Amino acid sequence: MIRQITEDRKKRIDGVLARRQKDLTLIMDNIWDPHNVSAVLRSCDAFGVAGVHLYYTDSQWPDLAKKTSGSAKKWIELTRHVDAADMVGHLKAQGTRILRTGFSESARPVMDFDFTKPTAIILSNEHRGTSPELAELAPDEIYIPMQGMVQSFNVSVAAAIILYQAFVQRDAAGMYDNPSFSREELESLKTEWYSR
C-alpha cells in the first residue's frame, strides 16, 4: 500500500534532510536504559545528526516505546556493531575523529574541540564508563565543565549538551546551510522518508 503524502510534509522532510549532518555521529556504548536511549535519539534528531552507531556487547539494545522517543528512532539511521576495532577503523577511514566522554587528567572541556570536523562521540553507561576495548581505540576524552557537587550529567543530558555545542559551531560555520549528503543520497533518502 502506497502512503499518500502532502506537499507540506514533503517540504518539511526535504528541509530536514537538507540540514542533516552526515559527519557528526554518536556511538552508544552499551546504554541499556530505554528512556536514556530515547532521549539521546531525540537530541540527535533535534540537532541534525543523521545516524548513530550502536555498540552493544554486554547489554541488549533496549525496546523503545514510540511515545518515549517521540518517534525519533524512525528518523535516525541506526547501525549496529559488535566489534570495536572494525567500527572505529571504519569511522577513522572516513576521516572521523573519535572522542569519548570521561574524567581522566587528560580530558578536555567540550568547548576545546572543533566540532566542524567529522566527529563521533562515544556515550557510555554512566556507572561503568567506556568499554575498555573502545577506550583503548579512542584516547581523546571530552567532559562538560560542572560547577556543583554532582560529578556527571545523565547520559542523555550530556548528549544534548555536547550536540548543542556541535550545533552552535556548525551553524556559525554555515554547515547547516548546505546539504552534507550528495544529491543522489538526498534523493534516495527522500524516497525512503516519504514512505515513513
N, C-alpha and C positions, 0 to 999 in steps of 0.2 A: 504494500500500500504506500503510495507516494504522499508525503505530507505536504499540505499547502502552506506556503509561507508568504507573508505580506511584504510589500516593498519596504515598509518601515522597519520590519525585522531584518530584512536583507541589509539595509543601510546600517543598522546597528551592528550587525555581525561584521560587515565589511570594515566599519570604523574600528571595532575592537581588534580585529585581525591585523589591521594596518599598524597598530601600535604595539602588538605583541613583540617581546624581546626574545629572539631566538637564542642569544648567547648569555642569558642570565638564568641560572637554574639553582635549584636546591637538591641536596642529597638527603633523603630521610633515612637515618641510620637507626633501624630497629625501634622506632617510636610506636608503641603499641596502643596508646590511649586514643580511641576514635574521635573524641572531642578535640584533642590537640591536633590530630592529623587533619580533621575537617577545617579547623580554624586556620591552619597553615595554608591549606589549599585555597581558602577564601582570600587570604592575603596575596597569594600568588596570582590569582585572577585579578584582584584589585590593582596590583602594580604591574600587570602586563607580562608576567612570567609565562612562557609558552608551555614548558614541560618540566617535570620533576622526576628525579631518579629515586627509585625505591630500593634500598639495600636492607633486606630482611633475611637474616641468617639464624637468629635465635629468638625472634619474635614473629608472630604471624601478622601479615598485613590486616589491619582492623576492618571490620564490616562497617561501612559508613552509611548512616541513615541519611536520606535526602534532606530532611529538614534541618539537620545539624550542619551540613556543609553548604546549605543554600544552593545545592546543585553545582557547586564549584568544580567537583571532580569531573563533571561532564565536559568542562571547558579546558581542562589541563591534561596534556599528554603525560601518561604515567608509564615509565619504563622500569621494569623490574630487573634486579641484578642479585646474584648470589656470590659473585667473585669480585672481591675488592680490586685486585690488580687489573683485571680486564676492564672494569668500569672506569677506574681512574686513568688507566692507559688510554682508553678510547677518548675520554674528555680532553686529556692533555694533547693527544694527537690532533685535536681540533683547535688547539691553541688556548684552551680553557685553563685558567688558574684555579687551583683548588684551595679553598680556605676551610678551616674548621673552627667552631666555637670552642673556647677554652680559657683557662685562667693561669697558665704557666707564666713564668717570669718573662718569657719571650713573646707572650701575647700582646697584640697592639690594639688600640681602640678602633672601633668601626670607622671613625672619621678619617683615619690614616690611610685608608685603602681607596684606590681608584676603581670605582665600580663601572666606569665606562669601558673597561677592558672585559673581555669574555671571562665570566666568573661562575664558579659553582661553590656553594657554601654547604658544608656538612652540618646538619642539625641532628643532634643525638638525644638519646634518652637522658633526662635530667639527672637521674641518680647514678647511672653507670658511666656517663660521658661517652666520648667517641670510642667505637670499637677499636681495639689495639691494631688490627691489621689495616684499618683505614688511617689511624693516627700516624702510622709508620710512613704512609704514602702521601700524607698531607701535613707537613711540619708547620705551615703558616697558620697561626692561631689569631682569632679575632674575638674581641669582647666588647660589651656595651658598658660604658662607664656608669656606675651607680653611686648614689650619694647617701644611701640609707644603710641599715643594719643587715638587710637581707642580701645574700651574695649573688643571687641569679634570678633572672626572669623565667617565667613559664616558657617552655619551648615555642609555643605559638605566638606569645608576645614578642619574644626575641626575634622570631622570623619576621614579624610585621615591622619591627624597628629597623632591622638590617635591610629589608626590602625597601622601606621608605627612604633610607639613606641612599640606596642604589637609585631609586626613582628620582630623587632630588638631583643627583649628579647627572644622570642620563637625560633628564628633562632639560636641565640647564645647557647640556651639550647638544640639544636638538635631536636626540636619538629616537624620540617618540614621534617625530615629525616625518620620518622616512621609514618605510617598512623594512624590517630586518630579514624578512623572507623574500625569496625571489618571486617574480611574477607567476611562474609556474607553480611554486609551492603555495602561494596565496590562492590561486585558482583551485588547486586541489583541496586546500583547507576550507574554502568557501563552500564547495560542493558537499563536503563532509558535514560542516556545521549547519548548513541549511536544512539537513535532514534530521538534526537532533531535536 
